């Protein structure tokens, strides 16, 4: 039985640009995720949204809460968010705290990558053991994703 295996380490950028950590995604100080197709005030990738980590004593978390891509989706309930300028956004994603997710997000994303590929040949028809072939394993930041 022949097994073919290869391992690759992919380097990261040598210089990571300085980025701001005070404001999140959005546009004109607003952000509201509606459905991911641009229906909300998602900013199209702009970082001109609301300031992060702002306290709000009127919410359960104690922070400003906005509907985000990872908010719980409840099709039978609507949520309305009112922005400081008086405009509002309504949708089915529950608002969650608008807080920073870490100061080194860019650096952590571009860490060195380890990829391993192992190819097992097909076994004879009478063999009772089944092995996915080929198998590619990607490991990034402690996560292991397998693609057959």
C-alpha positions as CSV (number, residue, x, y, z in Angstrom):
1,X,0.0,0.0,0.0
2,X,1.4,3.4,-1.0
3,X,0.6,6.5,0.9
4,X,1.5,9.9,-0.4
5,X,1.9,12.7,2.2
6,X,3.0,16.3,2.0
7,X,3.3,19.1,4.5
8,X,3.4,22.8,3.9
9,X,4.0,25.8,6.1
10,X,2.7,29.1,4.7
11,X,4.4,32.2,6.0
12,X,2.5,35.3,6.9
13,X,3.1,38.9,6.0
14,X,6.4,40.4,7.2
15,X,4.7,43.7,8.0
16,X,1.2,44.1,9.3
17,X,-0.3,47.6,8.8
18,X,-1.4,49.7,11.7
19,X,-5.2,49.6,12.1
20,X,-7.7,51.5,14.3
21,X,-9.5,49.6,17.1
22,X,-12.0,52.3,18.2
23,X,-14.7,51.9,15.5
24,X,-16.5,48.9,14.0
25,X,-17.8,48.3,10.5
26,X,-20.6,50.4,9.1
27,X,-21.1,53.8,7.6
28,X,-21.7,57.3,9.0
29,X,-21.6,56.0,12.6
30,X,-24.2,53.4,12.0
31,X,-24.3,49.6,11.7
32,X,-27.2,47.1,11.5
33,X,-27.0,43.6,10.0
34,X,-30.2,42.7,8.2
35,X,-29.5,39.7,5.9
36,X,-25.9,40.0,4.5
37,X,-27.0,41.2,1.1
38,X,-26.6,44.9,1.8
39,X,-30.1,45.5,3.0
40,X,-28.8,46.8,6.4
41,X,-26.4,49.5,7.3
42,X,-23.4,47.2,7.0
43,X,-21.2,49.7,5.3
44,X,-19.9,47.4,2.5
45,X,-16.7,46.7,4.4
46,X,-16.1,50.3,5.6
47,X,-14.9,50.9,9.1
48,X,-16.9,54.0,9.7
49,X,-19.5,52.5,12.0
50,X,-20.3,53.1,15.7
51,X,-17.6,53.4,18.3
52,X,-16.9,50.1,20.0
53,X,-17.1,49.3,23.7
54,X,-19.6,52.1,24.5
55,X,-21.5,51.7,27.7
56,X,-25.3,51.7,27.7
57,X,-27.1,51.2,31.0
58,X,-30.4,50.5,29.2
59,X,-29.2,47.1,27.9
60,X,-28.8,43.8,29.6
61,X,-25.1,43.6,28.7
62,X,-24.4,47.2,29.7
63,X,-23.0,48.0,26.2
64,X,-24.6,49.4,23.1
65,X,-26.2,46.5,21.3
66,X,-26.7,46.2,17.5
67,X,-27.8,43.3,15.2
68,X,-24.7,41.7,13.9
69,X,-23.7,38.8,11.5
70,X,-23.5,36.4,14.5
71,X,-26.7,37.6,16.2
72,X,-29.4,35.0,17.0
73,X,-32.0,35.0,14.2
74,X,-35.6,34.8,15.3
75,X,-38.0,34.9,12.3
76,X,-41.1,35.4,14.5
77,X,-39.7,38.4,16.3
78,X,-38.6,41.8,15.1
79,X,-36.0,44.1,16.8
80,X,-35.7,47.8,16.2
81,X,-32.5,49.7,16.9
82,X,-32.6,53.5,17.1
83,X,-29.4,55.4,16.3
84,X,-28.3,58.7,17.9
85,X,-29.4,60.7,14.9
86,X,-33.0,59.4,15.4
87,X,-33.0,57.0,12.4
88,X,-33.8,53.4,13.0
89,X,-33.3,49.9,11.6
90,X,-35.7,46.9,12.0
91,X,-34.9,43.2,11.4
92,X,-35.0,39.7,12.8
93,X,-31.5,39.5,14.2
94,X,-31.3,40.1,18.0
95,X,-29.0,43.0,18.9
96,X,-25.9,41.9,20.8
97,X,-23.1,43.9,22.4
98,X,-21.1,46.1,20.0
99,X,-17.7,45.4,21.5
100,X,-14.2,44.9,20.2
101,X,-13.1,41.3,19.7
102,X,-9.5,41.8,20.5
103,X,-6.7,44.1,19.7
104,X,-4.7,41.7,17.5
105,X,-7.3,40.4,15.1
106,X,-5.3,41.2,12.0
107,X,-2.1,39.7,13.4
108,X,-3.9,36.6,14.6
109,X,-5.6,36.1,11.2
110,X,-2.3,36.2,9.4
111,X,-0.5,33.8,11.6
112,X,1.6,31.0,9.9
113,X,-0.5,28.3,8.4
114,X,0.2,24.5,8.5
115,X,-1.3,22.4,5.7
116,X,-1.0,18.6,5.4
117,X,-2.2,16.5,2.6
118,X,-2.3,12.7,2.7
119,X,-3.6,10.5,-0.1
120,X,-4.6,6.9,0.5
121,X,-5.1,4.7,-2.5
122,X,-8.4,2.9,-3.0
123,X,-8.5,-0.4,-1.3
124,X,-9.6,-3.7,-3.0
125,X,-13.4,-4.2,-3.2
126,X,-13.4,-7.0,-0.6
127,X,-11.9,-4.7,2.1
128,X,-14.3,-3.8,4.9
129,X,-12.4,-0.6,5.9
130,X,-13.3,2.5,4.1
131,X,-10.9,5.5,3.9
132,X,-11.9,8.8,2.3
133,X,-9.6,9.4,-0.6
134,X,-8.0,11.9,-1.1
135,X,-8.1,13.7,2.2
136,X,-6.8,17.2,2.8
137,X,-6.4,18.6,6.3
138,X,-6.1,22.3,7.0
139,X,-5.1,23.5,10.4
140,X,-5.3,27.2,11.2
141,X,-5.2,28.8,14.6
142,X,-6.0,25.5,16.4
143,X,-8.9,24.6,14.1
144,X,-8.9,21.5,12.0
145,X,-11.0,21.4,8.8
146,X,-11.2,18.3,6.7
147,X,-12.2,18.3,3.1
148,X,-12.7,15.0,1.3
